[in-house]
């Protein structure tokens, strides 16, 4: 019977189905397992469901879960408006804050015991929304949405536009984020021009994610970043600074920094960095100063102990920015950069102030830039005790970072020269250690304090005491501890000459 044969053929022909990657399935199971053992997420989701609302883990939290790097910071999205979110979380959370509520975000802390240990979860819950900048505004206009699909399409990149609906744990990926995650590529859910027009900071986020995750930025995204780089100018200095910090503190900052320079973005908030591309380092002719600076940054990272050090990394990146302004072509064909460390320190300070860095951080980074050549000013190891004391005194609490910066600044391919510099610095550190044992160099002070100076000279507080103190400090640095009798004699001799 024809119909029977036809039915038989139909049954024997396999149905066409979309290919399923074993890796993708494993990743989905990993997310499901993560959420299954995370009572906090499920408990919170049930509370939203009981109140008639939806809740989903979203964005970076889903991405990091798939990458196996999710911590205790969890991002959720919901159809509930902020005032409803507050009603749900206040009885449940250990603490609640409303700093971002104008943008639809409620934050809270929830402590929970899981796997035999106490954990503290930092949670942010954001209402479905869309946001866009107008051509002159520095702040986004926020409007709330009613569907998670509407919320996900506004996200910056497809790898951040995935969600897991709770408590049923439904994986939602309308823009192929899982595929891009497997390919380690950054794309935007829609046209990159639209995404970057909505929030120009996303261009910097592309560079930051490339540096954090070691991802490749899709060519169409790079083209849009290049064409729209001037739009970063409407973003506040604080937001730019925070994004730059995240990039610099990432595992692969060179990757992100080169993207900022190549697209022209850096021209608008850190022009000193691309300016280095045209300069040639007089000590390292095989590289321009730009490449040298990126290498110094990487080498400084290699010397870090423990957590990433923002002060050290910024100093390494900026240590030679004074070279373009100090470049001179000498009569013998050499190129010199005299006093570039002093000029660079001033430029570092000025740029960091414009980016709204804290005063103490500005002071520390600019001081390291100023001191980064000090070691080379003492030749190949003919350090007097006086020179060692001054080196330690001038570095103060930055001494350990100065050690790392100075060692990182050697990028020569000449192995013999590099070894000689390393030995010379080894010798300096040994000298510092010996003198510290003898003299407590970390707290160098004159042999007489201010009260003793006033008593011996019979003077009242004023400029004279400061000058006397400075004179005794110089003697202390030059000759080491003097003892009280010798210090009193030296003070009286100075006072006699001053009067």
Secondary structure, DSSP 4 states (H G I P E B T S, - for coil): -HHHHHHHHHHHSPPP-----HHHHHHHHHHHHHHHT-HHHHHHHHHHHHTT--EEEETHHHHHHHTT---SEEEEEESS-HHHHHHHHHTT-SEEE-TTGGGTEEEEEEEEEETTEEEEEEEEEEESEEEE--SS-SS-EEEE-S-HHHHHHTSSSGGGS-EEEETTTEEE-TT-HHHHHHHTEE--SS-HHHHHHH-THHHHHHHHHHHHH-PEEPHHHHHHHHHTGGGGGGS-HHHHHHHHHHHHTSTTHHHHHHHHHHTTGGGGT-HHHHHGGG-B-SS-TTSBHHHHHHHHHHHHHHT--SS--HHHHHHHHHTTTTHHHH-EE-TTS-EE-TTHHHHHHHHHHHHHHHTT--HHHHHHHHHHHHHTTGGGGGTTT---HHHHHHHHHHHGGGHHHHHHHHHHT---S-HHHHHHHHHHHHHHHHHHHHHHHHH-GGG---SS-HHHHHHHHT--SSHHHHHHHHHHHHHHHHH----HHHHHHHHHHHHHHH-
